[in-house]
Amino acid sequence: MFGLVERPLQKLLPLISRRFRSFSEATDAALDVLASELPGEIVLGQIEPGEDVMRVLDVRGAAVVGVERGSQLPLAARSEGGAAGGESIVLEGVHADEDLEPAHLRALGLSEWIAVPLEMSDGAIAGMVTALSRNQGEYGAEDVVLLGLAARMLAYEWERVRNRTELRELRQRVGAGDGMDPDTGLPGRYGFVELLDREWKLARRGTFNTMCAAFRVSAGDAAPDSPMALLALKDAAEALSGAVRTTDHIGRIGEMDLAVALVGAPDEASVEPLARRFTDALRRVTRGRPVSVSVEWGAASLAEAPSPEQGLEHALRGAAGETTESRGEPVPAGGDGP
């Protein structure tokens, strides 16, 4: 039966007919297949939340100086519409918010490339798998499809490892007696304020500042206690969890309210990249939903707050539109997104 499958697709069979013991094993298999079928250099890279570069994790194929393991490739600057600008080949229906910087790639002698994101189920972009070539007109739609299938498989394996790690950490925290919100799996308000208290004390001492950001989630006209609103809140909690740094604290602090303590953030401007990553991820997760999801956010400096609770309340007032710190971040969910 496999003899009836076209040769490029036969190469994919090892990727869909086995379980991998590790992400490294999955990477080796996927990049080997891509390198055997696509010209140029095949690259797998990681994108850390908040960074504007992709760090190269592994490569296959023709070597390009400046694209080795450990090197960093800058991401394209975002356009006003929110997506990255760039000149890579894209496939109709693929909505990638990240791309590599064209000027940098051309300076390395590259003429054409395909960049497909590793998108998690929470909308976060963990990295990219790319094909790079010195020759113009090297790639076609079938190459984009092949690369896209490999990216889907790698994203699944990446997320499987991440979820296993997070589950282990969650069990440890639950075992330690932390109060967790059952709907989102995040610390509840009491637990979040406890985490905030430590950062507030450090901020008041002048060790470093921490910004408290509050996010109010809405699901169209749905009541906060409705199933549609709860689904939107769960989606938002997953997207926000994927957008924060490992040093930050996150919790559910109200019926439709989430909060983050951005450790080491000096001012409100430092909250904006997180808000953008969060809303971009939430937009991807909720794309195609019948009810639009929107987010309003506010922020407060813990160093300037009389207490951690008052800092949180100030951020919440911003999310409710009661202070000048409020920011509106609509996330359209009824279409294909920007």
Phi, psi and omega in degrees: 000325180294340180292341180277350181274136180300151189304314179300324180287331176300327180295337181279344185303319178298338182277340183246358183248015182213163174252136182266143181279342181203164177294326178299319179294319178296320179298313180303314182296314183293315182290327176297317178296313182296318181294330180282341185248333184249140176286167177084204182253134178258129187230135170248127181228159180249142176240115178279143178305131177089350180266156180248027177225158172251125178270125184286122179264322184203152181221156174217154173090198185303127184283137175240125180297127183099355177233063177248169176305133179091344179285163182240131179249124181292145175275153179292147176293144180287144173281172181298333181283351175111335180271157178288146175272151180176178184233023178285162175291135174233152179259134180304129181100348177266124184247080180271129178267358179235145173207164179276154182289116184300317183298322180293317180294320178295324178296335177275001179091014182266142182250333185209149180202159171241133178230117181240126183285151170268094186265126179279167180292341177270006178090351180288147175258114183273335182179198179215151168246130188228155171240129185237136181221148175278349187255135177285143179075022184283326189250149177235182183299324181295330177289323178296319180297314181298315179295322180295321178295318178296321179296321178298316181296317180293323177298319178298313181294321178299313182292325179299317178294316181297317181295322179296319179294315180295324178296319179297316179295322180296317179298322178295320181289319177297319179295334179277359175093011178292137177282116182253143175285124185292334183284322186249344185076010180261161173303141175285184185300316182299313180295323180293318180296325176299316177295321181294327183299317180297315181292326178297316180297318178294321180294320181292331177285345183089010179298305171194157182271157173226133176263136174259122180245133178246140182234121178259123185258137177229145177242082182055229178264009182294140177295147182303332182264012181275157177302323180294320179292320179296322177297318179297319179296317179297318177299318180295320179297319178294316181295319180292322178298325179282342184268336183282162174277165180293339180275349183275162175246144182224147179198166171261121187242009178192179184303315178232030185240134174241158180216154178224137169260111182270095186292127179085000179283127186279328187204182184295327180300331181284349177276334187300319177300322177296314180300322179292315178299318181297309183291327175297314180295318180294325178297318180293319183293321187263006180301130180093356179289149180287341181243130180286142179251137178228155182225133170245142181223155176220162184220155178214144177275126179291330180296334182261358184270138177296334179204161178298323180296320180289326175297318178295317180296322178296317177296321179295321178296325175295319179293333179271002179080019184262357177225170181288348180280354183296140177229132178265129179229081179293142180237092182295129184242000184270353181232208182264004178082174183288000000 
